[in-house]
Structure formats: structure tokens, C-alpha cells
């Protein structure tokens, strides 16, 4: 049995097509069996998990657990911070996966199993991971900032997430993302983006997608950055250019098993900061959510978050 933390669960009852809300009693039973007493609150709207997590950290909760999918986890992690600064650097983020995609849990090695995830909350192991910070333009045209723990991408990734989040997620993460990708790619054309990595020169590229990766997976299991580490102080950046719907269909296996890195139209690099802007409307995908568009500046914050693993 590990260290006992004062714990609160932040549950998104709409995760996994609403099935999470129907499993609340079972979730509570499993968590209580492993860690004893805890508090539980429920999200009611977009952004609510961030408000609840921030209030919990300020109120002295030592472990704040997100119950939902990657979007829920992103909101909870944002509640640990004010701007770039951790409210309590010793506070622990825990996760019980329930959502559609499951990308963050794959990199962290957390099972998609309620009992196993609850058992991990009682374990002694925590891990410090990097967090990404981005400055961008929101849907209202205003400057905004946000944290991410897994992957931020832009290009077709933002268009796909926009499509997926407007769809009913009835058939699981992989199928939902595949259908959303197909719909978005039928309309998408490569966009011209000006990019700068760290202090390097500005590059003007036609891109299908740029993924700035702290974690390894996005899009419901696409292994976009097989070599990414969440504790090395660097982003792994994957750039796709010239990809069509036909390419994504024919190269589906490569994209899901990570061998797409060998394709001539895939470029990879590592950076601590990424800046991108465009004269076109280029949408963002931030941990499976679509909060806005370019221009964006993305910065890694090393070892900024303590995670229960």
C-alpha cells in the first residue's frame, strides 16, 4: 500500500458516450476498495473539470483524479496550474480511463480496466512528467493559453477533432476517429504554415499535419511519436505533408504501428519550443479537444506535473 492522499475524483458522466455516468456506483466501489475514503464531483459543462480541479488543489486535496477520456484529463491537468506555474507542485494527478480515445493512458502504461486503474491509485509510484504550454487564438478571436499533457497538433488533426467531437461516439475510439478522419480528409487540403523550432530559422511548409508530442499516441491509437518520452524536457515533432484520404487508408497499419516514420513524407525532429502561424485558418487539436487556431507558440515545461502511475 502506498502513501495515502486526500483524494477527489472528478467524473465526466458524458465520457464514453454517456456510459461513464451509468458506471458511477461501480467506479466508486472499486476506488473505495483500494484507497478508502474520497470525494467525488461531476462535470456539468465544457471547462468545468478545470474549475473543479483548480478548486480542489487550492482546497488542499493531494490527489486529483480525472475519470473520463483524454479531453477530461486535459481539463483536470489545466486545473493544476495558474498560467505556467503549478499551484501545488506536490499535488498528484491520477486517471481512471473511461473515454473514447485512450491515448494518454497508453503512453503512461495505464490499463483500460477499472479495477487495475483503481489499484494503481493505491500504489506507491508517482512520476514527474513534462507538460506543454501553448499560447493561441480561441474561437472568439482572443489570445488564450492552455496546458496539455499528451499532444497538440494542427492541420488535419484539428479538423478531425472538430468533426469527431460533433459526432456521436457510439462505436469506440478507433472507429470514431477513423470515420472522423475520413470525413475531414475528404475536405482537407494541405495548408501553408510558417514554422520556427527553438531559435532556428523560419520555415514555410505545406503541411497535412504537425504533431507536437509529449506523449506517443493520438487520434484513438495512432502511434504518431514512438520515441517520445514524457520526462526528457523535449517535444517529439512529427510533420506529415502530402497525405490524402487514400494515403491514410493505405498506410493505416503503418500509422498505428509507428512505421510511418520511414515514409518520405514524414519528417521528425525534437524541440523545446514550436511557433506556427498561417494566413489560413488552421485548427488546433489539444489532447483531443479543439480550442482554437493558429498562431500558436508551444513550450515544454519540464517535470511540471506529478502523476500517479
N, C-alpha and C positions, 0 to 999 in steps of 0.2 A: 504494500500500500504506500502510495506516495504522499507528499505534503498535502494537507487538507487546505483548500482555498475556500474563502467565502465566494459562492458561485451564483451567477444568474444566467438563465437560458433566455435567449431572445429568439422567439419562434416566428417564422414566416408561415402562417397557416395556408397560404396560397401556393407554396412551393410544391413542385412535382404535380402540377395540375390540380392542386387542392387536396391531394391525398395526405399531406402533412397534417393539416388540420384535423383529419379523421384519426390520426395516429397519436394524438397528443397524450392520451392516457397511457399508451404503451411506451412512448418515449419517456414520460415521467417515471414510470415504473422501472425501466431499465437504468436510468440515470440514478435514481434514488437507491437502487440496489448496489450501486458501485461507489457512490460518493456521499450518500446520506442526504442531509437537508440541502435545499437550494431554493432559489426563487425562479419564477417563470413569468415572462411577459410576452405579449403578442404584437406583431406589427399590424398596422391598420392601413398604411399607405406607403407610397414610394418615399424613401428617405427616412422613414420612421425608425428603422433599425439603427441608423446613425445617431439619432436623437436619444434613443433608449440606451445605446452603448455608452455614449458620452456621459449621460446622467449616471449610469452605473459606475463608471470609472471614477467620476467625481465623488460619488457617494461611498467609495471605498471598497467596492467589490474587487476581489483579487483575481477572479477568473470570469471572463465574459464569453459565453458560448453561443455561437451562431447555429441555428437549426434551420436549414434550408439549402439553397443552392449557391452557386458562385456569386450571384448578384447579392444575396443576403450576406454572404461572408464579406464582400466588398464594403457594404454599408456598415457592418459591425466594425470592421477594421478602421474605417474612417472615424468612428466614434472614439477611438483610442488617441486621436490627435487633435491639436489645435494648430492649424497651419502645418508647418513642418515638424512641430515639436510634440513628443509624446506627453500626454497628460500625466501618466504614471508609468515610467519605463519598466517597472517590475510587474505591471498588470499582465495577465496571461490571456491570450486568445485561444479558445477551444472551438472545435467544429464537430457537428453531427450532420453528415451529408444527407440531404433529402431532395435535392433539386434535380433539374433536367440534365445539366451538363456534367458535373462532377470533375471538372478539370483540376482545380486546386488540390483536391484530396489525392489525386493520382501522384502529383509531384511530391506531396508530403508523405505518401505511403500509408494513407488512412483508408481503411476498408469501407466499402459501401454496404455496411452492415451495422444495424443499430446497436446490437449487443457489443460488438467489437469496438465501435466508436465510444460507447459509454464506458467500456472498460479502460480505454485509453485515458479518459478524463481522470481516472483514479490512479493512473500510473505516476511514476516519479519523473518522467522525462519531459523536459521542455527544450526548446531550440530557439536561438535567436536567428531571425531571418531579415533580409533586406526588404524594404518597402519602396515602391515608386511614388514619386510626387509629380503631378502634372498641372501646369497652367494652360488653360484652353478657353474656347469661346462656347458658352452654353446655348441652348435653343432660343433663348431670348436675345442673343447677340451680346451678352455681357461677359466680361472677364470672370473666370471662375477657377477654382482649384480643387483638387481631389487626390486622394491616395489610391493606390492599387497594390495588391499583393501578388497577383499572378501575371497577367499580360495585358498590355494596352496595344491595340493595333489600329490602323487606319487604312482606308481604301475600301476594298470589297468587304473586309471584316466588319466595318461599321454598318455597311448596307445590309449584310447578312443579319447582324444582331437586330437592326431595326425591323427587318422582316420577321425574324423568329419571335421577337417579343410582342409582335402584333398577331401571332398565330396561337392557336390552341395547342398546348403541349401534351397531346394525348398518347403519343407513341414512343416516349422516351427520348433521351437527349440526342443520341446519334441520328435517329430518323428525323427528328425535328430540325436539327441543324442541317442535315443533308437536303431536306426539302427547302428550307430557307435559303441555303446556298444556291440551289438550282434556280429559284425564283430571282434572287438578287443578281446572279451571274448572267441570266438572260438579258437583263437590262444594263449591266455594268460595262463600262469601257474604261481602260486604263486612264489614270489621271496624272497630270503633270504636277510634281511636288518638288519644292526646294528643301533640301535636307542638309543638316550640319551635325556631325558627330564629334562630341567633345570640342576641342579647339581646332578641328580640321577645316578644310575649305568647304564652301557651299557647293553642293551637288544638285543638279537639276535632272530629275529622273521621271520617266513614265512608269508608274507602279500599278500593279494589281493590288498588292497589299504589303504593308510594312508592319511587322510584329515586333514589339519591344518587350522582351521576355525576361521576367524574373523567374517564373515557373516554366514548365516544359510543354504543357498541353493547353489547347484552346479549342473552341468550336465543337464541344462534345466529344473530345478524344483525339483530335488531330495532334500528332506529335511534332509540333512546329519547331521546337528547340531542344533536341535530345541531349545537348551538352550543357544546358542552362543549370546553374546552381543558385539556390536562393540565399546563399551566405558568402558569396565571393565579392560583393561590392561592385558587380558589373551586370549590365544587361547583355543578353544574347539577342542580337537583332537579326531577323530573317526578312529578306526582301524578295518578294515574288514579282516578276514582270512578265507580261505577255501571256498570262494564264486565261484560258477561256473555260466555259462550262464543259466543253469536250475534254479539255486537259484535266479538270478536276475529276471527271468521271473516269477517264483512262488511268489517271495516276492516283486514284483513291487509295489503293493499298500502300503506295509509297508515302503518301501524306500521313496516313495513320500509323505506319511503322517507322517513320523518321528517315527513310532513304531518299526522300525528295531533296535532301541537301546535296545529292550528287547531280541533280538536274542543272543544266547550263543556265536556266533562267532563274535559279535560286542563288542569292548572294547572302553570305553571313558575315557578321563582324561583332565585335564587343565594344561597348561604350558605357561611360558613366552618365552622360547627358545626350539627349537627342532633341534637336529642334526641327520642326517641319512647318512649312506654310505653303499655301497654294492660292492661285487666283480662282480656283474652282471650289465648290462646296464638297469638302472631303470629310466624311463622317468618322467618328471615333467609336471603338469598341473597348470599353474599360471593364475588364473582368466580367464580360458577358452583358454589360449594360451599355446604353447608347446615350451619353450625357450631352453630346455636343459635337463640335467640329474643330478643324484647324483654323488658325495656327495653334501649335501646341509646343510646349517645352517640357520634356520629361527628364527627371533627375532621380538617381538612385540614392536612397538614404540607408547606409549600411547598418545592419544589425539593429534596426529600429523597432522591431516587434518580437515579443516573446510568445512562442506558440507551443501549445500542449501537443506533443506527438507520442 
